[in-house]
Amino acid sequence: MEKKVITDMYEVEKNLECVELRENGCIVVPNTLEELRIGCLINKKEYPGHCDFDILVTGADGRDGAYGSGEDGTIGEAGGNVKIMVSDLVGDIHIKASGGNGGRGGKGIEGADGGRGGNGGDGGDGAKVDFTYERKDPESTSYAYVYSFRGGSGGKGGSGGTSTGGYGIGGECGQKGTAGGKFGDGGNGGLQGKDAVVTIHHPDGGCTINDEEVYEESQDNLRTGAHTLNFADDRDFRIFIQKHGGEKKLKKFPHIWDAALKTRKKAQSINANECDAQEVRIYGNITQVERVGVSGVSDCKTNELVKEDGNTVYNFYQMYADVSLSYANSSTNIIHYPDGHNLPVPAAYQVSVRIKDEDTKEVIYNNSIYGEGDVMRTLNKIKTDIFPAEKLNGRRFKLSADVTYENHDGSITYAELAGNVVSFDNTEQESYIDKIEITNPHWQHSKKAGDIIFLYGRTLSSSQAYSAADYYDEDGYYFKNQFDKGLLRTIIPITGKIAFHNTEKKVLNAAIDSYQDGEGKYSPFYLDYNISRGRSCVASFHNNTRLEDLGGILNEQGDIEFDSAANSASFDMKYPNDSSISPYDWDCNISGGFLDDSSHKCYLNGGFVLNVEHEPRVGRKNDRYYISVISADEVPKGSEYYVSTEGKLNVYIPPIVIYWGCYAKETLIRTGERILKRADEIRIGDKLWVFGDKNLVVKDVLKGMDPTIFKIITADGNNIRVSGGHAMKVFDGKNWNGERASARTLKPGDILMTPYGTTEITEVHEEPYKDYVYNFIFDDENCAHYLEANGYWSGDFFAQNEVPKVKPDPIREEVNALIEEIKQLTKEQIKK
């Protein structure tokens, strides 16, 4: 096969057998060619170079108007329509498609009065390119990319003709002055040609049109609000490489490239072995982008704000948004609870945020957010630069975000969040939303602080409410929600009220709308559970319902009611379930892996789309708002729990904690009088002996029903039966205060602590039970206590559910190097 080496611009006229690009080599495809076949295309150019694109498809430039003639420049030719097929691609290539540039207008004719300059010719419309390629090397990672797709530039208008008439002469006393010559007006610049359309068909079956990957989104992607790339999939791996500038670019960052290959190899191994390893899934949410007027930017008069039809209008604006991320590396249905040492656990993350004009593709904001430490769940605030209103008005902007997690094992997790589109008009009427108030989940029983606490499968023996617990009952949905057949239901009520502004154009109705439309896709509610030992999972609100159907079902259920007299709406997120299940059941199970954790803490996120119908204003009869609820350990400055700040669409609530864990009824408990008493015989007011040689008074007794129980047998012949999440005090060989461990995680060889020393575990197994279990709450309890139960130090209810103190794993040297390279690559992409 004859190989042609190209080192400069080369206009092709026919099919090519084999081409090798070097130096500034570029294949130029004229607009007269309809089809081009290339047998083998080899790219050996170094980047950046004089010519950073490798194939140019365009039309001829327009002709300039003659100098001094005032002629108009001619229109640039359109780029044409061509189909290009490459049988074997070796090395990445970049395609530029455009139209011819318009010709410059000629300078105006010189005269007593200068003539008008010629108009610039319009740019030609961009080419339509359909590009298909294959690779003969099965190990090849060569890809085709779109370099640019702008239409031809309009020609510059010609300058006005020069005047030869000279200056006018002033008249003498009582006489008129003479007229001076005038310079000609400049010609108008030509118009930009329409953008090109470059369609690339990749060997992996994927398709790229201009700078967007085209694929049908799965329900998983719609639900999570993000497309988490599977590096074993050829298309997803290509997307990762393309997003980071191509293979040649990435290989200049060896730690990133090695991490990408490592991640791909691990993912392929999981697929090949059909392992049960949980695929990492990123849940992400960009709340509705807000435009915020800014005053005091400068002292100039143009900075003053004005009022139009009662609406505040500024001359400078910023855009605000929240990005919420959750890293799920475990399934909610974890029946078996392995050590999880093969799970990828994030050490740091990088979020790249971009705001781009949907029509012109101009990027007006490009920045990144970095974080490390406990990054299983993060909440980031985005605040753009300050822009003059005239730069934003009348334009549609898309906010998009990509996140890269650098994991402790040296692998990478990468996801693209669903974008959010906002139309900008500073004269647009302000939001109808005045205030949002969350009534459930909420503190109950006059509680003023702390987490929101649910008791599943447990109730209190006294009529006095346990001050820390918010949601429980004696024989209702919460008590009946027991760990049956290895599974626990998710029952979380979400209710509240939305107050509307009183405006001249009244609100007529409010309804729940679809979670997706032409301007964005929004996430329904989900709960992010941070489990122990680097595990995290997410429970999604009615995950088995198609996202496009969910909003309609909630609306038909009457989950929102509009009150015209109060100018407000109440929402109550019920779902049509079987009568035996709570209307607040999420149709999402949680199992052993969750219950083994001690904290049982989770974070509510997501929301619903509100459609507000109103009297016509600014040509509109309805507005859509994404009402978002966000759990946070601390509220942002200027905010408070359960109530939104004026006009905001986000409401913050505390984290949610689900308490669990108890003793079998026959367990013998040591009292303050040093006698033994069965767990089911302990009463309020009894004194129990606890670790540290203290006697504490029982404030309340919790009772629940467990279908199974864990039996722990030790070398001294003793045993104890407790629920899987129950806390036991374990000796680690160093600390005589002991360490906490849940029953399900114990194994033969572990050492339990007793009031009389230690004893080794010989057996741990789960067995049927289907009976009541018990635990205890003490007066003035503010820390975990361990009481003597069947001769072992075993936890009270507070110990069951205390947050474990986990020392974060140190970041290894090679992972630090990976993090630094990703920071550097991100900086380069932002500058570009």
N, C-alpha and C positions, 0 to 999 in steps of 0.2 A: 504494500500500500504506500503510495507516494505521499510524503508529509510536506506540507507547505508551512514554512515558518514566517510568521507575521510580526514585525517589530514596530509598525506604525499604523496609521489609519489605512484600512484596506477595504475598498468598496467591492462587495461581492456581486457577481453577475450570474453565477450558476452554483449547482451543488458542489460540495467539497468532500473529498475522501477523508483526509486527515489534516488537521490544522493544529499548529502549536503557537501559542501566544507568548511572546517575550518582550521585555523592555516596555514600550508604550503600545504594544500591539492591540488593535481593536478591529473587529469585523463590523463594517458599516453596511447596513441593509437599506437600499433605496426604497422609496415608496412605490416603485413600479413592480417590485418582486412580490409575488403572492405566496410562494412556498420555497423553503430552503431546507435541504437535507444535508447533514454533516455526519459522516461516518464516525469519526473520532475527534473530539475537541479536547486539547491538552492545554492547560493554563500553567505557565511557569513564570508569570510576572511577579514582581515584588511590589508590595503595597506599603505605604502610599507611594504612588508614582505620579508621573505627569498625567496619565490617563487611568483613573481608578475604575472605569467601567470597561467591559470587554466586548459587548455587543451594543451597537447603536442603531436604532431603527428610527428614521426621521424622514422629513421631506426637505426639499431645497429651500434656502432662505429667500425671502422676497428681495427684489431689486431696489436699491437706494434711488431716491430722486436725485436728478443731476444738481450739482452744486450751483447755487445762484439762480436756479430755475423756478423754485417754489413748487416743484412737482411733488406729488404724494409718493411715498414708498409703496411698493406693491405688497400684496398679501403673501405671507409664507405658505408654502405648500403643506397640506396635511400629511401626517406620517404614514398614511396608507394602512393596509390590512394584510398581515403576513402570518403564515404558519411555519414555525421552525421546529425541526425534529433532529435530535442528536442521539445517535445510537449508543455512544460510549463517552461519558463525561469523565475527565480525569482532572481534578482540581476544581475549586469553586469558580463560578463565573457570575458577573453582575451585568444586568440588562438595563440599558437606558432607553426609554422610548419618549419621543417628543414630536413636535411638529416644527416646520421651518420657522425661523424668526422673521418677523415683518421687516421690510426694508425701511431705512431711515428716510424721513422727509427731507427734501432738498431745501437748502437755505433760500430765503426769499430773494426776489430780484432787487438789485441795487437801483436806487433812483432818488429823485427829489424826496419822495416819501418811500421808505423801504417797503417791499412787498411782503406779504404774509408767507411764513415758512410752510412747506408742505407737511401734510399729516403723515405720521408713521403708519406703515402697513400693519394690519392685524397679524398676530401670530397664527400659524397653522395649527389645526387641531392635532392633538397627540395621536400617535399610531395605536392601532389595535394589534396586539401581539399575542399569539397563542403558541406557547413554548412547551414542548414535551421532551423529556430526556430519560435515558437509561444509563446504567453503569454495569460494565461486565465484571468488574472486580467485586465479589460479594462482600468484601471487607471495607469497601470504599465508603467514605463519608463526604464525598464531593456533592455539592448542592448548587442549584441555581437561585439567584437572589434578584430582587428588583432594586436597581440603583436609584432611579428616579422616574417619574411618570408625568411630568408637567408638559402642558402644551407649549407651542412656540411662543416666545416673548414678542410682545408688540413692538414695532419699530419706534424709535424715538422721533418725536416731531422735529421738523427742521426749524432752525432759528430764523427770526425775522430778518428781512433784508436791511442792508445798511442805508441810511439816509445820506444823500449827497447835497441836500438842501442847506446844510449848515444851520447855524443858530439864527434865530430871529434877531433883528436889530432894533433896539429901542428907539421910539420916535422922539424927535425934538419937541420942544415946547409947543403944545397944541397939536402935534401930529401923531398919527397911529404908528405903532411899531410894525415891522414886517413879520410875516409868518415864518417860523422855522420849519425845517424838514422833520418828518417823524420816522422813527425806526419801525419796521414791520413787526406784526405780532408773530409769536412762535406758533408752529403747527401743533396739533394734538398728537399725543402718543397713540400708537396702535393698541388694540385690545389683546389681552392674553388669549391664546388658543385654549380650547377645551383640553382637560387632562387626558393623557393616554390611558389605555386599559391594557395592563400586562397580566395575562393569565398563565401561570406556571403549573404544569401537571408533574408532580413528583413521583419517583418510582415507588414510594411508600403508599401511593394511593391518595395522598393529600393534594390539596389545590390551594394556591395562593393567588389572590387577585389584588394587584398593587401591593399595599403593605398589610393586607388583612388575610389571615388564614380562614378558609371557608370550610366549615364542617357543621354537621347537624349536632347540636348540643344534646347530650344525654340528660336524663332526669337527674342523675347524680350531680352533674355540673350546674344545672339550673337550681337544684336544691341547696348546694353548698355555696353558691354564689361565686365559684371559682373553678377553673379548669386546672386540676393538678396533673402535671405531666407524668406519664409512665415511661421511664427511660428505656424500657424494653421494647416499647412500640417505636417503630422506625419514624413514623410521622412526628410523634411527640419529641423524640430525640432531635430530629431536624429542627423543629420549632425552637428548642432550647438553643441550638447552635446558631440559628438565624437571628434570634433575639439578641445574641451577644456578638454579632458582627461577623460570623462565619468561622470556619475551621482554622484558616490561616491566622485570623485575629486571636482566636482562643488559644492556639498553640504558643502564642507569645506569653501566655499566662499558664505556665506548666502545672501549677497546683489546681487551677480550675479545670484544665483539660483532664488531668489525672482523676480528679474527683468525679467528673462527668462520666468517664469511662468506667470507673469503679462502680458508680451508681447503676449504670447500664448493665454491667456484668452481673451485679447482685440481682437486679430485677429480672434479667433473663434466666438466671439460675432458679429463682422462685417460680417462674412460669414453667420452666422445663421439668421441674420436680413436682409440680402441682402442689406446692407446700400450702399449709394453712396460714402462712405468714400474712399478717394484716397489711393491706396496702395503705400507705400513708394518704390521708385525705386532708386538704386544707379547706377550711370554711372561712369565707371572707365576706365582708359587707362594706360597701361605700354608701354611707347615708346621703340623702339628697343634698346636692351641692347648694350652698347658700351664697347669695351675693350680699355683701355687707358694705354699705356706704361709709366712706372715710372722709372726715373733715380735718382741717388743720394740717394738710400736707405741705402747704407753702403759704406765703403771704400774698400771693397774687390773687387778683379779683376773680379769676376763672375758677378758683377753688371753692367759691361760696356755694352753699346748697340752696336750692329753691323749692318751692311748693308748686305742684301741678295737680289740680283737682283734688286737693287735700292729701296728696301723696308726697312724701319726702323724696326728693331727687338730688343725688349727689353728682359731683363731677369726677370723683375718684372712687374706685371700688377695689375690694379684695374678694377672693372666693375662699370659703371655708368648707371643710368636710371632715368627717371622721372615718377612719379606716380601722375596722375591727377584724382581727385574725385569730383563728384557733387551729392548732396543729393536732390532728387526730391520728394517732398511730396504733389505735386498738379499736376493736369492734365493741359495740355496746353489749353484745351477747357473748361475753367471755365466760364460758362454762368452766374451762380449765384455766388455771392461773399460773403459767410458767414464769420463770425468773425474768423473762423479757430482755435478756442481755443482747439479743439480736435486733431489737427494735431501734430504729433511728431516733435519736433524741436530739432536738435542736440545741446548739450552743449559741448561735447568733442569727440575726436575720437582717436583710436589706430590702426595703420596699422602695421601688422606683415609681414615682408618680408623674404622670404627664397629662397636661391639658392641651388639647389640639382642636383647632377649628375643623368642624366636620366637613365643610365645603372646600376651603382652600388648603387644608391639611397643615396650616401654619401652627407650629408648636409655640404657645405663649408661656408655658410653664413646664419645667423639667427639673425635678429634684429627687433626692433620695432621703430615706429615714433609716437610721441604723439602731439596732438594739441587741443586747446580749443578756445572758443570765437565764431567768425563768421565762422563756419565751413561748411556752406552750399556748399562752393566750396573751394577746397584746391589744392595746387600744391606742391609736395614734391620731393626733390632731394635725390637720393640714391647713396651712394658711399661706396663700400665694403672695406674690409681690403686689404692690399697689399699681393699678392701671388707670389711666384716664378713661372716662366713660366712652369717649368717641372711638377708642380702640376696641371696645367690647360690644357696643350697641348694634343690634340687628344681626348678631352672629350666633351660631349654634356651636357649643363647645362640648367635647367629650372628655370626661375625666376617666383615666384608666390607671390601673396600678398592677405591677408585677412584684411578686415577693420571692426572694431566694433565701432559703434556710440552709445554713452551714451546720451539719450535724456532728456530734461528738465522734462518730465513727469515721469521719472524713468523707461522707457521702453528701449529696445535695438533694434538697427537695425544692421544686420550683412550681409556681402556680401563677396563672393569669386571672385576675379578678374581673368579674363582669363590670363593664363600663357604665357610666352614668352620663346622660346627655342633658344639658341645660341650655335653654334659649335665653339670651341676655337682652334685656330692654330696661334701661333705668327709669323709663316712664311707666313701666308696668305697675299695676296696683300691688300693694303689699299683701302679704299672706293673710288669708282669712283666719288662720290658726292663732288664737290668743294664748291659750294655756292648755296643757295636757296634764292630767292627774291620774296616777296609777293607784287603784284601790286594792288590787290583788295581783301578784303576791305582795304582802305588806306586813309590817309588824302588827301583832294583835295584842290584846289584853293590856293596853296602856304601855306597851314596850316602846322605848325611845331610841334604842341603839342596838348595834350588833347585826349579825346575819339573820336572814329569814329562815326559820327552822321548821322542817316538816318531820312528823313522826309517822313512818309507814309501818303498819303491822304492830304498832305499840299503842298503849293508852295509859292514862294515869289512874291509880287506884283511888285517889281522893277527889273531892269536888273542887278543891283548890287548884287552880290552873298553875302548871309549871311555868314560871315567869319567862323562861327562855324559849319555850316551844310556842310556835305560832299556829300550826295547822295539825290537828289530830281530831279524832272522835272516838267514841266508845264502841260502836258497832257499825260504823259507816264505811264509806269508800276508803278512807285512809287506813283504818284498822284492818279492813279486809284485804288490803293490798299487801299480801305476804309473799315471802320468797317461795313461790310454788313452782315445782318442776324446774327449778334452777333459774326462774325468771321473776322479775319484779316489774310492775307497771310504772310508767311515768305519769303522775297525776299532779298537774300544776295549773291552777286557775289564773287567767289573765283578764282582768277587768279594769275599767277606768272611765274617765269622762274627758271630753274635749270641749272647751269653751271657745266660741267664735267671736271675732271682733264685731262690734256693732258698726256697720258701715252703711253708706247711703244705698248701696245695692245689696239687698238682704240675701242671706242664705235661705234656700228653699228646701234643701234635703241633704242628707249625707248617707253614703253607702260604702260598703267594702268592695273594692275593685280588684281587677286581675293583678297578679304579681308580676306580669310582664306586659310591656307594650313597646311601641316603636322607639321610646326614648330610654329604656332601661329594663333591667331584670332585678327584682328585689327578693331578698331572702326571707322566708317565713321564720317563725321562731325556732330556735334550737338551744339546747343546754350543753354547755361545754364542761365536761367532768375532768378535773385533774386527778388522776388516780396516782397511786404510789409508784415509786421506782421508775420514774420517767415514762409513765403511761398516761395517755389522755384519750378520751373518746367523746363522741358527740351524739346526743339524742335529738332527732329532728321531729318537729311537729307534724304528725300524720304523714310520715315519709312515704307511705304506700299510695297516697293520693297524688295524681299528676298536678304539677305546679300550676298549669294553666287552668285547672278546674278548681283549685283550692279556694281562691277568692270568691268565686260564684257560690260554692257550697256554704261558706261562712255567711255570705250575704243572705242566701235563701233561708238559712237557719235563724235569721233575725238577730245576728250577733251585734248589730248596731241599731240604735234607736235615736231618731232625731226629735228633739223637743223644740218646736218653733217658739214657744213662749219664753223659754229660758235661753234660746239661741245657743244650744249646746247639743252634743250627742254623747250617748253612753255606749260603751262597747263591752262585750262579754263573749270571750272566745270559746264558745261551746261548739261541739261537733256532734252530729247525729250518730250516736253509738248505740249498741245494744243496751237495753234497760238495766242490765245487771252491772254495767260498767259506768263509771262516773262520766258525766258530760265533759269533764275536764281531762279525761284520759287522752294521752297523746298518741296512742296506738304505737308505742315504742317500748320495748322491754329492756331491762337492765339486769345483769346477772352477776355471777360470783366475783368476777374481776373488780367490779365496782364496789361490792360490799366488803371486799377485803381491805379496801383503803380505810384509813382511820378517820380522815376528815369528812369524806362524802360531800365535799364542797363542789358546787357547780355554778356556772354563770349563764344567766339568761341573755339571749341576744336575738336580734331580728325584729320583725314587726309585721305590719299590714299596710295595704295601700288604701287610702281614704279618698273617695270621690265626692267633692263638695259641689252641689248644684246650687247656682245662685242666679239672681236677676242679671240680665246682660250688662257687662262692663268691659270696656276695651275690646269689644268684639267677641267676648267669650261668655259661655253659659256654665262652664264647670272648670274646676281646677283639681289636680291630683296631688296628694301629699303622701309621702312614705313616713308613717308614724313608727318610730323606732324606740325599742326598750333595751337598755344596756345595763347589765350588772357590772358594778365596779367596786373595788375595795375602798376607793376614795372617790368622791365626786370632784369634778373639775372646779377650779376656782370660780366663784360667783354662782354656782349651782347648788341645789339641795336634792336629797333623795325624794323620789315619788312625784315631783312637780317640775315641769319644764320651765325654763326661763322664758320671758315674753317672746312669743313668735317662733321659738325654736321647736324643732320636730323630734328632738331626742329627749328621752326621759331616763334618768338613772335610778337604779334600785340597788340594794345591797346584794351580795352573793347569797345563794340558797344552799342550805346544809340539810342533808337527810340523815337523821340519827338512827342508829341500829345497834344491835348486839346485846345478848342477855345470857343468863344461866339457866340450865335445866332445872326443873322444879325441885328435884331431890338434892341439889347441891347443898352441902353443909357449910354454913357461914358462921364465923367466930364473932360472938357478940362482945360488947364492952365488958360484960361480966365473965368473959372467957369461956362461955359455954357455946355449944354448937346448936344451930337452929336451921331448919330447912329453909331454902329460898322462898318457897311459897307460904311460909309462916312468918316472915318478917313483916312488921307493921310500922306505920308512921309513928315516930317518937322513940323507936328502938335505938339503942346505941350499938354501933359496930366498931370493931377494932380494925385499924388500918395501918399500913406501912408507915414507919416513923414513930410507932408506939403511941398513937393517938386514938381517942374515942370520939366518933362523930355521930350526930343525931340524924336519923333518917327523916328527910323532909317529905319525900314521896316515893312510891313504889311504882315502877313501870312494868306493865304486863303485856305480853304479846303471844302470838301463836306461830310456831315455826314448824314447817313440814319435815325438815331434816335438822340434824345437829352433828357437831364434830366431837368425837371422843378422843381424848389424849391420854395415853397410857405411859407410865414411867417405869424405870428400872426397879424402883422400890415396891412395885405391885399396885401402886395407887393409880387413880384415874380421875378425870373430870370431864363433864359434858357441857359444852358451850356453843353458842352460834358461831358461824364462820368468821365473822368480823370481830369477835370478842378479844379484848386486850389481855395478854398475859405478860408477866415480867420475866424477861430472859436475861441470863448472865452471859456476858460476852468475854469473860476471862479477865477483865480489867476493872470494870466499874461495878461496885457493890450496890449502887442504886438501881442497877439493871437498865435494860432497854425494853421498849415496847414492841411487841410483835402480835399480829392478829392470828387467831387460831388456825385459819385455813393455810397460812403460810408456814406453819411449823412443820418440822420433819424429824425423823429419827436422828439422834445425835445432838439435837439442840438441848440446851441446859435450862431448865426452868428454875426459878428462885422460889424458895419456901421460907417460912419463918424460922426454919431450923437448919438452913443451908441451901444446898442445890440438889437437883436430881435430873438424870438424863432421860430424854424421851426415847421410847422404844417403838412406839406406833402411834400414828394419827390416821383416823379414817372418818368418813361421813356415813351416817346411818339414819334410817327413818325415825321420825319422832312424832310429829302431829300432836303436839301438846303445848301447854303454856310454858313460856320462859319469863324470867324476871330480872330486873336490875334496879339500882337504887340511886336516889339523888339526896345529897346531904345539905343541911342548913349552911348558908353562906358559902356555898361551894364556888370556888373560882379557879380551881386547878384539878388535875387528875389525882385520884386516890386509888390505892390498891388494897383490897381487903383479903383476909384469909378465907379461901373457898376450897373445900376438900383438901386442905393442907398446902395449897399453892397461893402465891401472891397473884391476885387476879383483879382486873380493873372494874371500877364502878362505871356508871353511865357516862360521866364526864371523860373518863379515861378511854371509853369506847370510841369517843368521837373527837378527841383532841387532834389538833393539826400536828403531824409529825415534823420534827425538826430535821430536815434533810440537808446535809452539807452539799452544795452544788459541786458537781464533778469539775476538776480543773480542765481548762481547754488545752489540748495537746499542742505541741509546737507546730506540727504540720497543719493542724486545723487553724491555728492563728495565722499561718502563712496563707492558707486558702482565704480566710476572711480579709486579709490585707489586699490580696489580689482582686477580690470581688469589689472592694471599695475603690481600688484604682481603676478597674475596668468601668465601673459605674460612673466615675468622674469623667472619664474620657467620652462615654456615651452622652452624658449630659452636655458637655461642651460642644459635641457635634450637633 
